[in-house]
Structure formats: structure tokens, C-alpha cells
Amino acid sequence: MKRKESTKTSTYLLIFLLMISMGFHLYDHSSYGQIAVSAEEVDRYKVHTELLLEAVEELGVCTPDAALDVFIKSIKERNGAMMFSILCDSLKKNYLSRLEETDPYWVTGVSSPWVSQVDIIKETKKKDGSYEYELLVKTLTSAGPDREYKGELTIKRVGDFYKICRIFFEKDFGIYTGITLSGNSL
């Protein structure tokens, strides 16, 4: 008999834990001898974001050139989430908090001028195994070419993937990465 009660108790405990993890709230009504469960609305977008950020930690690119391609695509498509996905851990935390302040929807850049072209000026493989890229980013408006920005990226292998560990650009380029770069570097 005791075995059944402990199995029943364990089952209830497991159900309660699952419900809590799904966003349900428990209320103690011990004066009535009950515990009530409420399915109050959970901010599903917050949950989605947390799950996606967790999933990003398990994904990556397998070559330094692929990391560079994702960087270029992220600034052309104005996608802060894409940029976040290829940053090394030391940059991610800082980037995310600063991005939340400046672009809470994670849409980076501006509609005009937009990034039209990124030229690789120089690629250098360093002794420590990292790769340094010198870039020239060209912007465009509907009236024609606009400003050009020179910059550098450092990409390193982190675990199984290549990540950007340093971003350095001329002043005012931060609008295209989603943050105002203090000291022109992230």
C-alpha cells in the first residue's frame, strides 16, 4: 500500500513540475487542503526567445569563411539575431544587452543608406590559428553610392565552430551591427 502512495505522490510531483516548466502557476490553498493550478498567460515570445537563444549555442559554422559570410549577410539583411549567432561567448553577452537598448526588435542598420557590398581587402591567418579579415563596407542610397567603412574582424575556432571574437570598424559603423561601438570596437 505504501508503494502505491509513493508512486502516486511521485506522479503528482512529476505532473506539477511539468506544469510549472510549461508556465503554469501553483497556488497553495492549504486552508482548503488543496493546491490550485492556474494556467495564466505566459509571455510566449519570451519563452520562444529563450529557447532560440539556447538552441543557437548548439549551432555554428565550420569554416572561418562561413562565419564571415554570416556576418556579411547579417549586416546586409539588418538581422541582429544572425549577428548574435556567430559571436564568441565573450562578445555575446555584451552584444545582447547593448542590442536590447538600441534595437529591441534586433533589426539593425537603417533603411537608407543600406549595406550594398562588402569587399575583403585582406585575409590573414595568425599563428594562434585565428583569422583576421580587413573589410571595406560600401553603402548605397536610392540616389547612388554613399559612405564606405573600413574595418576588421577576428574569427577564431571555438569548440567545433568558428566565431567572431573581435569587430573593429570606423566611427559610426555601429548602426549596421545594431549597436553604437564605443571605441569603435566590440
PyMOL CGO cylinders between C-alpha atoms (Angstrom):
from pymol import cmd
from pymol.cgo import CYLINDER

trace = [
    CYLINDER, 0.00, 0.00, 0.00, 2.77, 2.46, 0.85, 0.3, 1, 1, 1, 1, 1, 1,
    CYLINDER, 2.77, 2.46, 0.85, 4.35, 1.73, -2.53, 0.3, 1, 1, 1, 1, 1, 1,
    CYLINDER, 4.35, 1.73, -2.53, 1.19, 2.87, -4.32, 0.3, 1, 1, 1, 1, 1, 1,
    CYLINDER, 1.19, 2.87, -4.32, 1.05, 6.11, -2.33, 0.3, 1, 1, 1, 1, 1, 1,
    CYLINDER, 1.05, 6.11, -2.33, 4.70, 6.92, -3.06, 0.3, 1, 1, 1, 1, 1, 1,
    CYLINDER, 4.70, 6.92, -3.06, 4.14, 6.15, -6.75, 0.3, 1, 1, 1, 1, 1, 1,
    CYLINDER, 4.14, 6.15, -6.75, 1.02, 8.32, -6.70, 0.3, 1, 1, 1, 1, 1, 1,
    CYLINDER, 1.02, 8.32, -6.70, 2.90, 11.11, -4.89, 0.3, 1, 1, 1, 1, 1, 1,
    CYLINDER, 2.90, 11.11, -4.89, 5.81, 10.85, -7.34, 0.3, 1, 1, 1, 1, 1, 1,
    CYLINDER, 5.81, 10.85, -7.34, 3.39, 11.01, -10.26, 0.3, 1, 1, 1, 1, 1, 1,
    CYLINDER, 3.39, 11.01, -10.26, 1.70, 14.13, -8.88, 0.3, 1, 1, 1, 1, 1, 1,
    CYLINDER, 1.70, 14.13, -8.88, 5.05, 15.74, -8.21, 0.3, 1, 1, 1, 1, 1, 1,
    CYLINDER, 5.05, 15.74, -8.21, 6.19, 15.00, -11.76, 0.3, 1, 1, 1, 1, 1, 1,
    CYLINDER, 6.19, 15.00, -11.76, 2.97, 16.44, -13.19, 0.3, 1, 1, 1, 1, 1, 1,
    CYLINDER, 2.97, 16.44, -13.19, 3.31, 19.59, -11.05, 0.3, 1, 1, 1, 1, 1, 1,
    CYLINDER, 3.31, 19.59, -11.05, 6.93, 20.05, -12.13, 0.3, 1, 1, 1, 1, 1, 1,
    CYLINDER, 6.93, 20.05, -12.13, 5.97, 19.65, -15.79, 0.3, 1, 1, 1, 1, 1, 1,
    CYLINDER, 5.97, 19.65, -15.79, 3.16, 22.16, -15.39, 0.3, 1, 1, 1, 1, 1, 1,
    CYLINDER, 3.16, 22.16, -15.39, 5.49, 24.67, -13.73, 0.3, 1, 1, 1, 1, 1, 1,
    CYLINDER, 5.49, 24.67, -13.73, 8.04, 24.24, -16.52, 0.3, 1, 1, 1, 1, 1, 1,
    CYLINDER, 8.04, 24.24, -16.52, 5.28, 24.91, -19.05, 0.3, 1, 1, 1, 1, 1, 1,
    CYLINDER, 5.28, 24.91, -19.05, 4.38, 28.18, -17.37, 0.3, 1, 1, 1, 1, 1, 1,
    CYLINDER, 4.38, 28.18, -17.37, 1.56, 27.16, -15.07, 0.3, 1, 1, 1, 1, 1, 1,
    CYLINDER, 1.56, 27.16, -15.07, 1.47, 28.74, -11.62, 0.3, 1, 1, 1, 1, 1, 1,
    CYLINDER, 1.47, 28.74, -11.62, 0.77, 26.86, -8.38, 0.3, 1, 1, 1, 1, 1, 1,
    CYLINDER, 0.77, 26.86, -8.38, -1.15, 28.43, -5.53, 0.3, 1, 1, 1, 1, 1, 1,
    CYLINDER, -1.15, 28.43, -5.53, -1.20, 26.98, -2.03, 0.3, 1, 1, 1, 1, 1, 1,
    CYLINDER, -1.20, 26.98, -2.03, -4.71, 26.80, -0.63, 0.3, 1, 1, 1, 1, 1, 1,
    CYLINDER, -4.71, 26.80, -0.63, -3.70, 24.64, 2.32, 0.3, 1, 1, 1, 1, 1, 1,
    CYLINDER, -3.70, 24.64, 2.32, -6.51, 26.01, 4.43, 0.3, 1, 1, 1, 1, 1, 1,
    CYLINDER, -6.51, 26.01, 4.43, -8.76, 24.16, 1.99, 0.3, 1, 1, 1, 1, 1, 1,
    CYLINDER, -8.76, 24.16, 1.99, -6.43, 21.16, 1.80, 0.3, 1, 1, 1, 1, 1, 1,
    CYLINDER, -6.43, 21.16, 1.80, -5.67, 21.78, -1.89, 0.3, 1, 1, 1, 1, 1, 1,
    CYLINDER, -5.67, 21.78, -1.89, -3.08, 23.14, -4.26, 0.3, 1, 1, 1, 1, 1, 1,
    CYLINDER, -3.08, 23.14, -4.26, -4.62, 25.03, -7.16, 0.3, 1, 1, 1, 1, 1, 1,
    CYLINDER, -4.62, 25.03, -7.16, -3.07, 25.22, -10.59, 0.3, 1, 1, 1, 1, 1, 1,
    CYLINDER, -3.07, 25.22, -10.59, -3.54, 28.27, -12.81, 0.3, 1, 1, 1, 1, 1, 1,
    CYLINDER, -3.54, 28.27, -12.81, -2.73, 28.49, -16.49, 0.3, 1, 1, 1, 1, 1, 1,
    CYLINDER, -2.73, 28.49, -16.49, -2.08, 32.22, -16.51, 0.3, 1, 1, 1, 1, 1, 1,
    CYLINDER, -2.08, 32.22, -16.51, -0.85, 33.64, -19.77, 0.3, 1, 1, 1, 1, 1, 1,
    CYLINDER, -0.85, 33.64, -19.77, 2.89, 33.24, -20.11, 0.3, 1, 1, 1, 1, 1, 1,
    CYLINDER, 2.89, 33.24, -20.11, 4.79, 35.60, -22.36, 0.3, 1, 1, 1, 1, 1, 1,
    CYLINDER, 4.79, 35.60, -22.36, 5.25, 33.07, -25.14, 0.3, 1, 1, 1, 1, 1, 1,
    CYLINDER, 5.25, 33.07, -25.14, 7.63, 35.35, -27.01, 0.3, 1, 1, 1, 1, 1, 1,
    CYLINDER, 7.63, 35.35, -27.01, 9.93, 35.44, -24.02, 0.3, 1, 1, 1, 1, 1, 1,
    CYLINDER, 9.93, 35.44, -24.02, 9.85, 31.65, -23.87, 0.3, 1, 1, 1, 1, 1, 1,
    CYLINDER, 9.85, 31.65, -23.87, 10.45, 31.41, -27.64, 0.3, 1, 1, 1, 1, 1, 1,
    CYLINDER, 10.45, 31.41, -27.64, 13.39, 33.78, -27.38, 0.3, 1, 1, 1, 1, 1, 1,
    CYLINDER, 13.39, 33.78, -27.38, 14.95, 31.87, -24.50, 0.3, 1, 1, 1, 1, 1, 1,
    CYLINDER, 14.95, 31.87, -24.50, 14.59, 28.57, -26.37, 0.3, 1, 1, 1, 1, 1, 1,
    CYLINDER, 14.59, 28.57, -26.37, 16.03, 30.00, -29.58, 0.3, 1, 1, 1, 1, 1, 1,
    CYLINDER, 16.03, 30.00, -29.58, 18.98, 31.55, -27.75, 0.3, 1, 1, 1, 1, 1, 1,
    CYLINDER, 18.98, 31.55, -27.75, 19.64, 28.20, -26.11, 0.3, 1, 1, 1, 1, 1, 1,
    CYLINDER, 19.64, 28.20, -26.11, 19.45, 26.43, -29.49, 0.3, 1, 1, 1, 1, 1, 1,
    CYLINDER, 19.45, 26.43, -29.49, 21.88, 28.90, -31.06, 0.3, 1, 1, 1, 1, 1, 1,
    CYLINDER, 21.88, 28.90, -31.06, 24.51, 27.75, -28.57, 0.3, 1, 1, 1, 1, 1, 1,
    CYLINDER, 24.51, 27.75, -28.57, 24.42, 24.32, -30.21, 0.3, 1, 1, 1, 1, 1, 1,
    CYLINDER, 24.42, 24.32, -30.21, 24.76, 25.60, -33.78, 0.3, 1, 1, 1, 1, 1, 1,
    CYLINDER, 24.76, 25.60, -33.78, 27.57, 27.22, -35.71, 0.3, 1, 1, 1, 1, 1, 1,
    CYLINDER, 27.57, 27.22, -35.71, 29.62, 27.42, -38.86, 0.3, 1, 1, 1, 1, 1, 1,
    CYLINDER, 29.62, 27.42, -38.86, 32.53, 25.12, -39.63, 0.3, 1, 1, 1, 1, 1, 1,
    CYLINDER, 32.53, 25.12, -39.63, 34.87, 27.45, -41.53, 0.3, 1, 1, 1, 1, 1, 1,
    CYLINDER, 34.87, 27.45, -41.53, 36.15, 30.98, -40.96, 0.3, 1, 1, 1, 1, 1, 1,
    CYLINDER, 36.15, 30.98, -40.96, 34.85, 31.99, -44.39, 0.3, 1, 1, 1, 1, 1, 1,
    CYLINDER, 34.85, 31.99, -44.39, 31.36, 30.78, -43.44, 0.3, 1, 1, 1, 1, 1, 1,
    CYLINDER, 31.36, 30.78, -43.44, 31.50, 32.95, -40.28, 0.3, 1, 1, 1, 1, 1, 1,
    CYLINDER, 31.50, 32.95, -40.28, 32.47, 35.92, -42.45, 0.3, 1, 1, 1, 1, 1, 1,
    CYLINDER, 32.47, 35.92, -42.45, 29.60, 35.13, -44.84, 0.3, 1, 1, 1, 1, 1, 1,
    CYLINDER, 29.60, 35.13, -44.84, 27.11, 35.11, -41.95, 0.3, 1, 1, 1, 1, 1, 1,
    CYLINDER, 27.11, 35.11, -41.95, 28.49, 38.45, -40.71, 0.3, 1, 1, 1, 1, 1, 1,
    CYLINDER, 28.49, 38.45, -40.71, 28.09, 39.99, -44.17, 0.3, 1, 1, 1, 1, 1, 1,
    CYLINDER, 28.09, 39.99, -44.17, 24.59, 38.56, -44.56, 0.3, 1, 1, 1, 1, 1, 1,
    CYLINDER, 24.59, 38.56, -44.56, 23.60, 39.86, -41.11, 0.3, 1, 1, 1, 1, 1, 1,
    CYLINDER, 23.60, 39.86, -41.11, 24.60, 43.45, -41.87, 0.3, 1, 1, 1, 1, 1, 1,
    CYLINDER, 24.60, 43.45, -41.87, 23.05, 43.36, -45.35, 0.3, 1, 1, 1, 1, 1, 1,
    CYLINDER, 23.05, 43.36, -45.35, 19.77, 41.88, -44.08, 0.3, 1, 1, 1, 1, 1, 1,
    CYLINDER, 19.77, 41.88, -44.08, 19.77, 44.02, -40.90, 0.3, 1, 1, 1, 1, 1, 1,
    CYLINDER, 19.77, 44.02, -40.90, 19.50, 40.93, -38.70, 0.3, 1, 1, 1, 1, 1, 1,
    CYLINDER, 19.50, 40.93, -38.70, 20.89, 41.29, -35.17, 0.3, 1, 1, 1, 1, 1, 1,
    CYLINDER, 20.89, 41.29, -35.17, 19.92, 37.71, -34.26, 0.3, 1, 1, 1, 1, 1, 1,
    CYLINDER, 19.92, 37.71, -34.26, 22.01, 36.40, -37.13, 0.3, 1, 1, 1, 1, 1, 1,
    CYLINDER, 22.01, 36.40, -37.13, 24.94, 38.52, -35.97, 0.3, 1, 1, 1, 1, 1, 1,
    CYLINDER, 24.94, 38.52, -35.97, 24.49, 37.21, -32.41, 0.3, 1, 1, 1, 1, 1, 1,
    CYLINDER, 24.49, 37.21, -32.41, 24.66, 33.61, -33.64, 0.3, 1, 1, 1, 1, 1, 1,
    CYLINDER, 24.66, 33.61, -33.64, 28.28, 33.91, -34.80, 0.3, 1, 1, 1, 1, 1, 1,
    CYLINDER, 28.28, 33.91, -34.80, 29.76, 35.85, -31.89, 0.3, 1, 1, 1, 1, 1, 1,
    CYLINDER, 29.76, 35.85, -31.89, 32.05, 34.17, -29.37, 0.3, 1, 1, 1, 1, 1, 1,
    CYLINDER, 32.05, 34.17, -29.37, 30.79, 33.99, -25.79, 0.3, 1, 1, 1, 1, 1, 1,
    CYLINDER, 30.79, 33.99, -25.79, 32.85, 36.94, -24.63, 0.3, 1, 1, 1, 1, 1, 1,
    CYLINDER, 32.85, 36.94, -24.63, 31.04, 39.19, -27.14, 0.3, 1, 1, 1, 1, 1, 1,
    CYLINDER, 31.04, 39.19, -27.14, 27.55, 37.67, -26.96, 0.3, 1, 1, 1, 1, 1, 1,
    CYLINDER, 27.55, 37.67, -26.96, 26.59, 38.89, -23.52, 0.3, 1, 1, 1, 1, 1, 1,
    CYLINDER, 26.59, 38.89, -23.52, 27.76, 42.44, -24.17, 0.3, 1, 1, 1, 1, 1, 1,
    CYLINDER, 27.76, 42.44, -24.17, 26.18, 42.47, -27.64, 0.3, 1, 1, 1, 1, 1, 1,
    CYLINDER, 26.18, 42.47, -27.64, 22.82, 41.20, -26.44, 0.3, 1, 1, 1, 1, 1, 1,
    CYLINDER, 22.82, 41.20, -26.44, 22.50, 43.74, -23.64, 0.3, 1, 1, 1, 1, 1, 1,
    CYLINDER, 22.50, 43.74, -23.64, 23.56, 46.62, -25.87, 0.3, 1, 1, 1, 1, 1, 1,
    CYLINDER, 23.56, 46.62, -25.87, 21.32, 45.44, -28.70, 0.3, 1, 1, 1, 1, 1, 1,
    CYLINDER, 21.32, 45.44, -28.70, 18.34, 45.33, -26.34, 0.3, 1, 1, 1, 1, 1, 1,
    CYLINDER, 18.34, 45.33, -26.34, 18.98, 49.01, -25.51, 0.3, 1, 1, 1, 1, 1, 1,
    CYLINDER, 18.98, 49.01, -25.51, 19.41, 50.24, -29.08, 0.3, 1, 1, 1, 1, 1, 1,
    CYLINDER, 19.41, 50.24, -29.08, 17.37, 47.84, -31.24, 0.3, 1, 1, 1, 1, 1, 1,
    CYLINDER, 17.37, 47.84, -31.24, 14.97, 45.82, -29.07, 0.3, 1, 1, 1, 1, 1, 1,
    CYLINDER, 14.97, 45.82, -29.07, 13.50, 44.11, -32.14, 0.3, 1, 1, 1, 1, 1, 1,
    CYLINDER, 13.50, 44.11, -32.14, 17.01, 43.11, -33.24, 0.3, 1, 1, 1, 1, 1, 1,
    CYLINDER, 17.01, 43.11, -33.24, 16.53, 44.81, -36.61, 0.3, 1, 1, 1, 1, 1, 1,
    CYLINDER, 16.53, 44.81, -36.61, 19.87, 46.51, -37.21, 0.3, 1, 1, 1, 1, 1, 1,
    CYLINDER, 19.87, 46.51, -37.21, 21.01, 49.12, -39.70, 0.3, 1, 1, 1, 1, 1, 1,
    CYLINDER, 21.01, 49.12, -39.70, 18.88, 51.74, -41.37, 0.3, 1, 1, 1, 1, 1, 1,
    CYLINDER, 18.88, 51.74, -41.37, 16.70, 51.70, -44.44, 0.3, 1, 1, 1, 1, 1, 1,
    CYLINDER, 16.70, 51.70, -44.44, 18.95, 54.25, -46.12, 0.3, 1, 1, 1, 1, 1, 1,
    CYLINDER, 18.95, 54.25, -46.12, 21.82, 54.16, -46.65, 0.3, 1, 1, 1, 1, 1, 1,
    CYLINDER, 21.82, 54.16, -46.65, 21.95, 50.37, -46.66, 0.3, 1, 1, 1, 1, 1, 1,
    CYLINDER, 21.95, 50.37, -46.66, 24.90, 47.99, -46.92, 0.3, 1, 1, 1, 1, 1, 1,
    CYLINDER, 24.90, 47.99, -46.92, 25.25, 47.18, -50.60, 0.3, 1, 1, 1, 1, 1, 1,
    CYLINDER, 25.25, 47.18, -50.60, 28.63, 45.50, -50.81, 0.3, 1, 1, 1, 1, 1, 1,
    CYLINDER, 28.63, 45.50, -50.81, 31.40, 44.13, -48.61, 0.3, 1, 1, 1, 1, 1, 1,
    CYLINDER, 31.40, 44.13, -48.61, 34.88, 43.71, -50.10, 0.3, 1, 1, 1, 1, 1, 1,
    CYLINDER, 34.88, 43.71, -50.10, 37.54, 41.58, -48.44, 0.3, 1, 1, 1, 1, 1, 1,
    CYLINDER, 37.54, 41.58, -48.44, 40.71, 43.66, -48.63, 0.3, 1, 1, 1, 1, 1, 1,
    CYLINDER, 40.71, 43.66, -48.63, 42.98, 41.23, -46.83, 0.3, 1, 1, 1, 1, 1, 1,
    CYLINDER, 42.98, 41.23, -46.83, 42.76, 37.86, -45.09, 0.3, 1, 1, 1, 1, 1, 1,
    CYLINDER, 42.76, 37.86, -45.09, 45.48, 36.79, -42.66, 0.3, 1, 1, 1, 1, 1, 1,
    CYLINDER, 45.48, 36.79, -42.66, 45.84, 33.52, -40.80, 0.3, 1, 1, 1, 1, 1, 1,
    CYLINDER, 45.84, 33.52, -40.80, 47.54, 34.23, -37.46, 0.3, 1, 1, 1, 1, 1, 1,
    CYLINDER, 47.54, 34.23, -37.46, 49.96, 31.95, -35.60, 0.3, 1, 1, 1, 1, 1, 1,
    CYLINDER, 49.96, 31.95, -35.60, 47.34, 31.31, -32.92, 0.3, 1, 1, 1, 1, 1, 1,
    CYLINDER, 47.34, 31.31, -32.92, 45.02, 29.82, -35.58, 0.3, 1, 1, 1, 1, 1, 1,
    CYLINDER, 45.02, 29.82, -35.58, 42.70, 32.82, -35.74, 0.3, 1, 1, 1, 1, 1, 1,
    CYLINDER, 42.70, 32.82, -35.74, 41.83, 34.64, -38.95, 0.3, 1, 1, 1, 1, 1, 1,
    CYLINDER, 41.83, 34.64, -38.95, 41.84, 38.37, -39.40, 0.3, 1, 1, 1, 1, 1, 1,
    CYLINDER, 41.84, 38.37, -39.40, 39.85, 39.99, -42.19, 0.3, 1, 1, 1, 1, 1, 1,
    CYLINDER, 39.85, 39.99, -42.19, 40.19, 43.58, -43.35, 0.3, 1, 1, 1, 1, 1, 1,
    CYLINDER, 40.19, 43.58, -43.35, 36.92, 44.69, -44.91, 0.3, 1, 1, 1, 1, 1, 1,
    CYLINDER, 36.92, 44.69, -44.91, 35.55, 47.59, -46.89, 0.3, 1, 1, 1, 1, 1, 1,
    CYLINDER, 35.55, 47.59, -46.89, 31.81, 48.01, -46.43, 0.3, 1, 1, 1, 1, 1, 1,
    CYLINDER, 31.81, 48.01, -46.43, 30.04, 50.13, -49.05, 0.3, 1, 1, 1, 1, 1, 1,
    CYLINDER, 30.04, 50.13, -49.05, 26.66, 51.72, -48.51, 0.3, 1, 1, 1, 1, 1, 1,
    CYLINDER, 26.66, 51.72, -48.51, 24.11, 52.91, -51.01, 0.3, 1, 1, 1, 1, 1, 1,
    CYLINDER, 24.11, 52.91, -51.01, 21.06, 55.17, -51.16, 0.3, 1, 1, 1, 1, 1, 1,
    CYLINDER, 21.06, 55.17, -51.16, 18.43, 55.49, -53.85, 0.3, 1, 1, 1, 1, 1, 1,
    CYLINDER, 18.43, 55.49, -53.85, 20.48, 58.43, -55.17, 0.3, 1, 1, 1, 1, 1, 1,
    CYLINDER, 20.48, 58.43, -55.17, 23.64, 56.31, -55.53, 0.3, 1, 1, 1, 1, 1, 1,
    CYLINDER, 23.64, 56.31, -55.53, 26.79, 55.37, -53.59, 0.3, 1, 1, 1, 1, 1, 1,
    CYLINDER, 26.79, 55.37, -53.59, 27.13, 56.74, -50.10, 0.3, 1, 1, 1, 1, 1, 1,
    CYLINDER, 27.13, 56.74, -50.10, 29.74, 56.17, -47.42, 0.3, 1, 1, 1, 1, 1, 1,
    CYLINDER, 29.74, 56.17, -47.42, 32.41, 53.46, -47.15, 0.3, 1, 1, 1, 1, 1, 1,
    CYLINDER, 32.41, 53.46, -47.15, 33.65, 51.98, -43.87, 0.3, 1, 1, 1, 1, 1, 1,
    CYLINDER, 33.65, 51.98, -43.87, 36.94, 50.19, -43.25, 0.3, 1, 1, 1, 1, 1, 1,
    CYLINDER, 36.94, 50.19, -43.25, 37.01, 47.55, -40.58, 0.3, 1, 1, 1, 1, 1, 1,
    CYLINDER, 37.01, 47.55, -40.58, 38.46, 44.34, -39.22, 0.3, 1, 1, 1, 1, 1, 1,
    CYLINDER, 38.46, 44.34, -39.22, 37.05, 41.08, -37.94, 0.3, 1, 1, 1, 1, 1, 1,
    CYLINDER, 37.05, 41.08, -37.94, 38.90, 38.42, -35.98, 0.3, 1, 1, 1, 1, 1, 1,
    CYLINDER, 38.90, 38.42, -35.98, 37.49, 34.93, -36.27, 0.3, 1, 1, 1, 1, 1, 1,
    CYLINDER, 37.49, 34.93, -36.27, 38.61, 32.02, -34.07, 0.3, 1, 1, 1, 1, 1, 1,
    CYLINDER, 38.61, 32.02, -34.07, 37.72, 28.39, -33.71, 0.3, 1, 1, 1, 1, 1, 1,
    CYLINDER, 37.72, 28.39, -33.71, 35.71, 27.92, -30.51, 0.3, 1, 1, 1, 1, 1, 1,
    CYLINDER, 35.71, 27.92, -30.51, 34.94, 24.26, -29.89, 0.3, 1, 1, 1, 1, 1, 1,
    CYLINDER, 34.94, 24.26, -29.89, 33.57, 22.82, -33.12, 0.3, 1, 1, 1, 1, 1, 1,
    CYLINDER, 33.57, 22.82, -33.12, 32.69, 26.16, -34.70, 0.3, 1, 1, 1, 1, 1, 1,
    CYLINDER, 32.69, 26.16, -34.70, 34.24, 29.40, -35.91, 0.3, 1, 1, 1, 1, 1, 1,
    CYLINDER, 34.24, 29.40, -35.91, 33.09, 32.55, -34.12, 0.3, 1, 1, 1, 1, 1, 1,
    CYLINDER, 33.09, 32.55, -34.12, 33.75, 36.27, -34.41, 0.3, 1, 1, 1, 1, 1, 1,
    CYLINDER, 33.75, 36.27, -34.41, 35.81, 37.34, -31.41, 0.3, 1, 1, 1, 1, 1, 1,
    CYLINDER, 35.81, 37.34, -31.41, 36.56, 40.93, -32.41, 0.3, 1, 1, 1, 1, 1, 1,
    CYLINDER, 36.56, 40.93, -32.41, 34.81, 43.56, -34.51, 0.3, 1, 1, 1, 1, 1, 1,
    CYLINDER, 34.81, 43.56, -34.51, 36.60, 46.84, -35.18, 0.3, 1, 1, 1, 1, 1, 1,
    CYLINDER, 36.60, 46.84, -35.18, 35.26, 49.48, -37.57, 0.3, 1, 1, 1, 1, 1, 1,
    CYLINDER, 35.26, 49.48, -37.57, 35.46, 53.16, -38.25, 0.3, 1, 1, 1, 1, 1, 1,
    CYLINDER, 35.46, 53.16, -38.25, 33.29, 55.52, -36.26, 0.3, 1, 1, 1, 1, 1, 1,
    CYLINDER, 33.29, 55.52, -36.26, 29.53, 55.43, -37.00, 0.3, 1, 1, 1, 1, 1, 1,
    CYLINDER, 29.53, 55.43, -37.00, 29.55, 51.87, -38.39, 0.3, 1, 1, 1, 1, 1, 1,
    CYLINDER, 29.55, 51.87, -38.39, 27.82, 50.58, -35.25, 0.3, 1, 1, 1, 1, 1, 1,
    CYLINDER, 27.82, 50.58, -35.25, 24.42, 51.40, -36.71, 0.3, 1, 1, 1, 1, 1, 1,
    CYLINDER, 24.42, 51.40, -36.71, 24.89, 48.48, -39.12, 0.3, 1, 1, 1, 1, 1, 1,
    CYLINDER, 24.89, 48.48, -39.12, 25.81, 45.97, -36.41, 0.3, 1, 1, 1, 1, 1, 1,
    CYLINDER, 25.81, 45.97, -36.41, 22.99, 47.06, -34.14, 0.3, 1, 1, 1, 1, 1, 1,
    CYLINDER, 22.99, 47.06, -34.14, 24.99, 48.86, -31.50, 0.3, 1, 1, 1, 1, 1, 1,
    CYLINDER, 24.99, 48.86, -31.50, 26.95, 52.04, -31.24, 0.3, 1, 1, 1, 1, 1, 1,
    CYLINDER, 26.95, 52.04, -31.24, 30.50, 50.81, -30.93, 0.3, 1, 1, 1, 1, 1, 1,
    CYLINDER, 30.50, 50.81, -30.93, 32.31, 52.54, -28.10, 0.3, 1, 1, 1, 1, 1, 1,
    CYLINDER, 32.31, 52.54, -28.10, 35.92, 52.96, -29.07, 0.3, 1, 1, 1, 1, 1, 1,
    CYLINDER, 35.92, 52.96, -29.07, 34.88, 51.64, -32.49, 0.3, 1, 1, 1, 1, 1, 1,
    CYLINDER, 34.88, 51.64, -32.49, 35.25, 48.07, -31.26, 0.3, 1, 1, 1, 1, 1, 1,
    CYLINDER, 35.25, 48.07, -31.26, 33.12, 45.25, -29.98, 0.3, 1, 1, 1, 1, 1, 1,
]
cmd.load_cgo(trace, "trace")
